[in-house]
Amino acid sequence: MNSSTYGLRGTFSESLNASSRGAAEFRREMFYAFWFTQSFQVFSVPPCEINKSGFLRDSLRLCASTCCFSLYTKDIAMHIRNSSIKDFAGRSRILLLIFILLTLCAGCASLNTSSELEKKELFWPSAPFDPKIQWVKGIHNRNDAGVEKSFWRKVVDFVAGEETDGISKPYGVYADAEERVFVADSAQGVVHQFNLKEKEYSLIGGGEKRVFRVPIAITGDDVGNLYITDSAAATVFRYNIRDKILTPFLAGTIEKPTGIAFNSKKRLLYISDTANHQIFVYDLHGRERTRIGRRGDRAGQLNFPTDIFIDSAGDLYVTDALNARIQIFSAEGKFLAMFGSAGDTAGYFAKPKGVAVDSEGHIYVSDAMQDSVQVFNRKGVLMLDFGEKGSGPGQFWMPSGVFIDKNDTIYVGDAYNQRVQIFKYLKNREEKSAVPGRK
């Protein structure tokens, strides 16, 4: 065999080997491209859609894509080590890697999308009447409160689900002057703290050892403490917000504590004992001062009282649940007024829950069976009702606790929609004139 023939065979053999290597490289690139496509699909789908349309499939797809990305990065490193970066294949791989990184980052940016309800302009009553109530937003988890997550927290949420810091079954709601919203979650046995000003989120009573059994209602005093009723544990807890210390305040003295409110003028705590049909009054040292009511259906008597609220004048409002009415007492416990009767239409109560009062004396009562909040004047005349059954903005599924702060912001626990909805009472001309189409 002459040298020229050998040279041709060598060239042909090398060509075949190069072709074989090229085919292998092509197959590997196609493998990588396929899984990168799967990764992009996962990252570009909102979390709620993943949960609805194949959580296991997309989780496995994400894991495989992550492994593939790691192998591809290693492959690039080996290629750079063994060849010049100026060669076409090297440059192509580097560009592809950069593209994938940018794609993943863009996809992860979608993780920033808050699960907050779509912003809508909702007012009650509807046009052409003068607006009184405006829907502001709904809060289910930290995203809705504007709290940012780290990149890896977002990835973990994608794989494991985003329910770890979400509200499961809200009941009582309380908001302080620092724009912190506290939500008693009776299903998880925790209190969620959303700091709307500082964009922070934390849990009270969370961790491996569960402290609360069934937290129901929350109030705060004037020195930075929260008071949380736990009906199942027959305990009222005190939580120091600054020091983050949670301790029992009253244990065993109230059979089934539910509603709770603080009278800032008298510096007294009012606590409803649903099982004993009374309202207990304590000072901040845990000493009992008096009791209000006893079981019955007459004026001043109670039948399974639940939620309570104290207005700016110091008067006490009580949801008298099985009497289907609201009763009003003075700070000393003197009966002042009552209104309401059983029924399943507006103006009546089917299952009254939360009660609160705005700065102008309007009384708000949530009804879990009617899926609405009704607004009455002091005489018990229905002024307005808002909400209906559903899961959209301004809709309810068994609303529970109601709280109104000094700025007339209204917080409503929306129990089975797993959120708190925030509304605003429009009391002045400037607020009303800002409503589109109404002057």
C-alpha positions as CSV (number, residue, x, y, z in Angstrom):
1,M,0.0,0.0,0.0
2,N,1.6,3.3,-1.0
3,S,1.8,6.4,1.1
4,S,-0.7,8.2,-1.0
5,T,-3.4,5.5,-0.5
6,Y,-2.6,5.4,3.2
7,G,-3.0,9.2,3.3
8,L,-6.4,9.0,1.6
9,R,-7.6,6.3,4.0
10,G,-6.3,8.3,7.0
11,T,-8.1,11.4,5.8
12,F,-11.3,9.4,5.2
13,S,-11.0,7.7,8.6
14,E,-10.4,11.0,10.4
15,S,-13.4,12.4,8.5
16,L,-15.6,9.5,9.7
17,N,-14.4,9.9,13.2
18,A,-15.0,13.7,13.1
19,S,-18.5,13.0,11.6
20,S,-19.2,10.5,14.4
21,R,-18.0,12.9,17.0
22,G,-20.1,15.7,15.4
23,A,-23.2,13.4,15.5
24,A,-22.6,12.7,19.1
25,E,-22.1,16.4,19.8
26,F,-25.3,17.1,17.9
27,R,-27.3,14.5,19.9
28,R,-25.9,15.9,23.2
29,E,-26.8,19.5,22.2
30,M,-30.3,18.4,21.2
31,F,-30.6,16.6,24.6
32,Y,-29.5,19.8,26.4
33,A,-31.8,21.9,24.3
34,F,-34.8,19.7,25.0
35,W,-34.4,19.9,28.8
36,F,-33.6,23.6,28.6
37,T,-37.0,24.0,26.9
38,Q,-38.7,22.1,29.7
39,S,-37.0,24.3,32.2
40,F,-38.2,27.4,30.4
41,Q,-41.7,26.1,30.4
42,V,-41.6,25.5,34.1
43,F,-40.2,28.9,35.0
44,S,-42.6,30.7,32.6
45,V,-45.8,29.3,34.2
46,P,-47.2,31.0,37.2
47,P,-47.1,28.9,40.4
48,C,-50.9,28.7,40.6
49,E,-51.0,27.2,37.1
50,I,-48.4,24.6,37.9
51,N,-50.3,23.5,41.0
52,K,-53.5,23.2,38.9
53,S,-52.0,21.5,35.8
54,G,-49.6,18.8,36.9
55,F,-47.5,19.6,40.0
56,L,-45.6,16.3,40.0
57,R,-44.8,16.4,36.3
58,D,-43.5,20.0,36.4
59,S,-41.5,19.3,39.6
60,L,-39.7,16.3,37.9
61,R,-39.2,18.4,34.8
62,L,-37.6,21.1,36.9
63,C,-35.3,18.7,38.7
64,A,-34.2,17.1,35.4
65,S,-33.6,20.5,33.9
66,T,-31.5,21.5,36.9
67,C,-29.3,18.4,36.6
68,C,-29.0,18.9,32.8
69,F,-27.9,22.5,33.4
70,S,-25.2,21.4,35.8
71,L,-23.9,18.8,33.3
72,Y,-23.9,21.3,30.5
73,T,-21.9,23.8,32.6
74,K,-19.3,21.1,33.4
75,D,-19.2,20.2,29.7
76,I,-18.5,23.8,28.8
77,A,-15.7,24.0,31.4
78,M,-14.0,20.9,29.9
79,H,-14.3,22.3,26.4
80,I,-12.7,25.6,27.4
81,R,-9.9,23.8,29.1
82,N,-9.2,21.6,26.0
83,S,-9.7,24.1,23.2
84,S,-9.5,27.7,22.3
85,I,-12.4,29.9,23.2
86,K,-12.1,31.5,19.8
87,D,-13.2,28.3,18.1
88,F,-16.7,28.4,16.8
89,A,-18.1,25.5,18.9
90,G,-16.7,27.1,22.1
91,R,-18.2,30.5,21.3
92,S,-21.5,28.9,20.5
93,R,-21.7,27.0,23.8
94,I,-20.8,30.1,25.8
95,L,-23.5,32.1,24.0
96,L,-26.0,29.3,24.6
97,L,-25.1,29.2,28.3
98,I,-25.6,33.0,28.6
99,F,-28.9,32.7,26.8
100,I,-30.1,30.0,29.1
101,L,-29.0,32.0,32.2
102,L,-30.9,35.0,30.9
103,T,-33.9,32.9,30.2
104,L,-33.9,31.4,33.6
105,C,-33.5,34.8,35.2
106,A,-36.4,36.1,33.2
107,G,-38.4,33.1,34.1
108,C,-37.6,33.5,37.8
109,A,-38.7,37.1,37.5
110,S,-42.2,35.7,37.0
111,L,-41.8,34.2,40.5
112,N,-41.9,37.8,41.7
113,T,-45.5,38.0,40.5
114,S,-47.5,38.5,43.6
115,S,-50.5,36.2,44.1
116,E,-52.4,39.4,45.1
117,L,-55.8,39.6,43.7
118,E,-56.0,41.5,40.4
119,K,-56.2,45.2,41.1
120,K,-59.7,46.4,40.4
121,E,-61.6,49.6,41.1
122,L,-64.6,48.4,43.2
123,F,-66.9,50.7,45.2
124,W,-70.1,50.3,47.1
125,P,-72.8,51.4,46.4
126,S,-72.4,51.2,42.7
127,A,-72.8,54.3,40.4
128,P,-74.6,56.6,40.3
129,F,-74.8,56.6,44.1
130,D,-72.3,58.3,46.3
131,P,-69.5,55.8,47.0
132,K,-69.0,54.8,50.7
133,I,-66.7,51.7,50.6
134,Q,-63.7,51.0,48.3
135,W,-62.0,47.7,47.9
136,V,-58.2,48.0,48.4
137,K,-56.5,44.6,48.2
138,G,-56.5,41.0,49.4
139,I,-53.7,39.4,51.4
140,H,-53.0,35.7,51.3
141,N,-49.2,35.5,51.7
142,R,-46.1,37.6,51.9
143,N,-46.1,38.4,48.2
144,D,-49.4,40.2,48.6
145,A,-47.9,42.4,51.3
146,G,-45.0,43.3,49.0
147,V,-42.4,41.2,50.8
148,E,-39.6,40.1,48.5
149,K,-38.2,36.6,48.5
150,S,-34.7,35.5,47.8
151,F,-34.0,33.6,44.5
152,W,-33.6,30.3,46.2
153,R,-36.7,30.7,48.2
154,K,-38.6,31.3,45.0
155,V,-37.1,28.1,43.5
156,V,-38.1,26.1,46.6
157,D,-41.6,27.5,46.4
158,F,-41.8,26.4,42.8
159,V,-40.8,22.8,43.6
160,A,-42.5,22.4,47.0
161,G,-45.5,24.8,46.6
162,E,-46.1,28.3,47.9
163,E,-48.4,27.6,50.8
164,T,-45.8,27.6,53.7
165,D,-46.4,31.2,54.5
166,G,-49.9,31.6,53.2
167,I,-53.0,32.0,55.4
168,S,-55.1,28.9,55.7
169,K,-58.1,29.8,57.8
170,P,-58.2,33.4,59.0
171,Y,-60.4,34.5,61.8
172,G,-59.4,37.5,63.9
173,V,-57.6,40.5,62.4
174,Y,-55.8,43.4,64.1
175,A,-53.8,46.3,62.7
176,D,-51.7,48.8,64.6
177,A,-50.4,52.3,64.0
178,E,-47.2,50.9,62.5
179,E,-49.1,49.4,59.6
180,R,-48.6,45.9,60.9
181,V,-51.5,43.5,60.2
182,F,-51.9,40.5,62.5
183,V,-54.0,37.5,61.4
184,A,-55.1,34.6,63.7
185,D,-54.9,31.4,61.6
186,S,-57.1,28.9,63.4
187,A,-56.1,26.1,61.0
188,Q,-52.3,26.5,61.2
189,G,-52.3,27.5,64.8
190,V,-50.2,30.6,64.2
191,V,-50.5,34.3,63.9
192,H,-49.3,35.9,60.7
193,Q,-47.6,39.2,60.9
194,F,-47.5,41.4,57.7
195,N,-45.6,44.6,58.1
196,L,-46.9,46.7,55.2
197,K,-44.6,49.6,55.9
198,E,-41.3,47.8,56.2
199,K,-42.3,45.0,53.8
200,E,-41.6,42.2,56.3
201,Y,-43.3,39.0,57.2
202,S,-43.1,36.7,60.2
203,L,-45.0,34.1,62.2
204,I,-46.0,34.3,65.9
205,G,-46.2,30.9,67.5
206,G,-44.6,29.1,64.6
207,G,-41.8,26.6,64.7
208,E,-41.5,22.9,65.5
209,K,-43.3,23.1,68.8
210,R,-46.8,24.4,68.3
211,V,-47.9,27.0,70.9
212,F,-51.4,27.8,69.9
213,R,-54.1,25.3,69.4
214,V,-56.9,27.4,67.9
215,P,-56.1,31.1,67.9
216,I,-59.2,33.2,67.4
217,A,-59.0,36.9,68.0
218,I,-56.3,39.5,68.5
219,T,-56.0,43.0,70.1
220,G,-53.2,45.3,71.2
221,D,-52.6,47.5,74.1
222,D,-50.8,50.9,74.2
223,V,-47.4,49.6,75.2
224,G,-46.6,47.3,72.4
225,N,-48.2,44.0,73.4
226,L,-50.6,41.8,71.6
227,Y,-53.3,39.6,73.3
228,I,-54.4,36.5,71.5
229,T,-57.3,34.3,72.5
230,D,-57.0,30.5,72.1
231,S,-60.5,28.9,72.5
232,A,-59.3,25.3,72.5
233,A,-56.5,25.9,75.0
234,A,-58.7,28.1,77.3
235,T,-55.8,30.6,77.3
236,V,-55.2,34.2,76.5
237,F,-51.6,34.8,75.3
238,R,-49.6,38.0,75.5
239,Y,-46.9,38.7,72.9
240,N,-44.3,41.5,73.2
241,I,-43.8,42.8,69.6
242,R,-40.4,44.4,70.2
243,D,-38.9,41.5,72.2
244,K,-40.8,38.8,70.4
245,I,-41.7,37.0,73.6
246,L,-44.9,35.0,73.8
247,T,-46.3,34.0,77.2
248,P,-49.6,32.9,78.7
249,F,-51.5,35.9,80.1
250,L,-54.6,34.1,81.4
251,A,-54.8,30.3,81.6
252,G,-57.8,28.3,82.8
253,T,-59.8,31.2,84.1
254,I,-61.9,31.6,81.0
255,E,-63.5,28.4,79.6
256,K,-63.7,29.4,76.0
257,P,-62.2,32.8,75.2
258,T,-63.0,34.1,71.7
259,G,-63.4,37.8,71.1
260,I,-61.1,40.3,72.7
261,A,-60.8,44.1,72.7
262,F,-58.7,46.7,74.6
263,N,-60.2,49.9,76.1
264,S,-57.4,52.4,75.9
265,K,-59.1,55.0,78.1
266,K,-59.6,52.6,81.0
267,R,-56.7,50.3,80.1
268,L,-58.8,47.2,80.4
269,L,-59.2,44.1,78.4
270,Y,-62.6,42.7,77.5
271,I,-62.8,39.0,76.6
272,S,-65.9,37.1,75.6
273,D,-66.3,33.6,77.1
274,T,-68.6,31.9,74.6
275,A,-69.2,28.8,76.8
276,N,-70.2,30.9,79.9
277,H,-72.2,33.5,77.9
278,Q,-70.4,36.4,79.5
279,I,-67.8,39.1,78.9
280,F,-64.9,39.1,81.3
281,V,-63.1,42.4,82.1
282,Y,-59.4,42.3,83.2
283,D,-56.7,44.8,83.9
284,L,-53.3,44.5,82.3
285,H,-52.0,42.7,85.4
286,G,-54.4,39.8,84.8
287,R,-56.8,40.8,87.6
288,E,-60.5,40.3,87.0
289,R,-62.5,43.5,87.4
290,T,-66.0,42.6,86.4
291,R,-68.3,40.5,84.2
292,I,-71.0,41.6,81.8
293,G,-74.1,39.6,81.0
294,R,-75.5,36.2,81.6
295,R,-77.3,33.6,79.5
296,G,-80.6,34.5,78.1
297,D,-82.4,36.3,75.3
298,R,-83.5,39.5,77.1
299,A,-81.8,42.9,76.8
300,G,-78.3,42.6,78.3
301,Q,-78.3,38.8,78.3
302,L,-76.2,36.8,76.0
303,N,-76.4,33.5,74.1
304,F,-73.0,32.3,72.9
305,P,-71.3,35.7,72.5
306,T,-68.3,35.7,70.1
307,D,-66.7,38.8,68.6
308,I,-66.4,42.1,70.4
309,F,-65.2,45.6,69.5
310,I,-64.7,48.9,71.5
311,D,-65.3,52.2,69.7
312,S,-63.5,55.5,70.3
313,A,-66.0,56.5,73.0
314,G,-65.3,53.3,74.9
315,D,-68.6,51.5,74.2
316,L,-68.6,47.8,73.9
317,Y,-70.2,46.0,70.9
318,V,-70.9,42.3,71.2
319,T,-71.9,39.7,68.6
320,D,-74.7,37.8,70.4
321,A,-74.5,34.9,68.0
322,L,-77.3,32.6,68.8
323,N,-79.6,35.5,69.6
324,A,-78.8,36.8,66.1
325,R,-78.2,40.3,67.2
326,I,-75.7,42.9,68.2
327,Q,-75.7,44.3,71.7
328,I,-74.1,47.6,72.9
329,F,-72.8,48.2,76.5
330,S,-71.1,51.0,78.2
331,A,-67.5,50.5,79.4
332,E,-68.9,49.7,82.9
333,G,-71.2,47.0,81.4
334,K,-74.5,49.0,81.4
335,F,-76.8,47.8,78.6
336,L,-77.3,50.6,76.0
337,A,-78.9,49.2,72.9
338,M,-79.4,46.2,70.6
339,F,-80.6,45.4,67.1
340,G,-80.9,42.5,64.7
341,S,-83.0,39.3,64.3
342,A,-82.6,36.0,62.5
343,G,-83.0,35.9,58.8
344,D,-81.2,35.2,55.5
345,T,-81.5,38.5,53.7
346,A,-79.8,41.9,54.1
347,G,-80.8,43.6,57.4
348,Y,-81.1,40.2,59.2
349,F,-78.5,37.9,60.6
350,A,-78.0,34.2,59.6
351,K,-74.6,33.7,61.2
352,P,-73.2,36.9,62.5
353,K,-69.4,36.9,63.2
354,G,-67.1,40.0,63.3
355,V,-68.3,43.4,64.5
356,A,-66.4,46.7,64.2
357,V,-67.2,50.5,64.2
358,D,-65.8,53.2,62.0
359,S,-64.9,56.8,63.1
360,E,-68.5,58.0,62.3
361,G,-70.2,55.4,64.3
362,H,-71.3,53.0,61.6
363,I,-71.4,49.4,62.7
364,Y,-70.0,46.7,60.5
365,V,-71.1,43.0,60.9
366,S,-69.9,40.1,58.8
367,D,-72.3,37.3,58.2
368,A,-70.7,33.9,57.4
369,M,-73.9,32.5,55.9
370,Q,-74.8,35.5,53.7
371,D,-71.1,36.0,52.6
372,S,-71.4,39.7,53.1
373,V,-70.6,42.6,55.5
374,Q,-73.6,44.7,56.6
375,V,-73.3,48.3,57.7
376,F,-75.8,49.7,60.3
377,N,-76.3,53.0,62.1
378,R,-76.4,53.2,65.8
379,K,-80.2,52.6,65.8
380,G,-79.8,49.4,63.9
381,V,-81.0,50.7,60.5
382,L,-79.3,49.0,57.5
383,M,-77.3,51.6,55.6
384,L,-75.4,49.4,53.1
385,D,-74.1,45.9,52.6
386,F,-71.2,44.8,50.4
387,G,-69.8,41.4,49.2
388,E,-71.3,38.3,47.8
389,K,-70.4,34.6,47.6
390,G,-67.3,34.0,45.5
391,S,-63.5,34.2,45.4
392,G,-63.0,37.4,43.4
393,P,-62.2,40.9,44.7
394,G,-64.8,42.0,47.2
395,Q,-66.4,38.6,47.3
396,F,-66.4,36.3,50.4
397,W,-66.6,32.7,51.4
398,M,-67.7,32.6,55.0
399,P,-66.2,36.0,56.3
400,S,-65.1,36.0,59.9
401,G,-63.5,38.7,62.0
402,V,-63.7,42.4,61.2
403,F,-61.4,45.2,62.4
404,I,-61.4,48.9,61.6
405,D,-58.3,51.1,62.4
406,K,-58.2,54.8,63.2
407,N,-57.9,55.6,59.5
408,D,-61.1,53.8,58.7
409,T,-59.3,51.0,56.9
410,I,-61.5,47.9,57.1
411,Y,-60.0,44.4,57.5
412,V,-62.1,41.3,56.9
413,G,-61.1,37.7,57.5
414,D,-62.2,35.8,54.4
415,A,-62.1,32.3,56.0
416,Y,-62.5,29.8,53.2
417,N,-60.9,32.0,50.6
418,Q,-57.8,31.9,52.8
419,R,-57.2,35.6,52.8
420,V,-57.8,38.9,54.5
421,Q,-59.5,41.6,52.4
422,I,-58.9,45.2,52.9
423,F,-61.4,48.0,52.3
424,K,-61.6,51.7,52.9
425,Y,-64.5,53.8,54.2
426,L,-64.7,57.0,52.2
427,K,-65.8,59.6,54.6
428,N,-64.6,62.9,53.2
429,R,-65.3,64.8,50.0
430,E,-61.7,64.5,48.8
431,E,-61.7,60.7,48.9
432,K,-65.1,60.5,47.2
433,S,-64.2,63.0,44.5
434,A,-61.2,60.8,43.5
435,V,-63.5,58.0,42.4
436,P,-63.6,57.8,38.6
437,G,-66.9,59.1,37.1
438,R,-68.3,60.3,40.4
439,K,-68.1,63.8,41.8
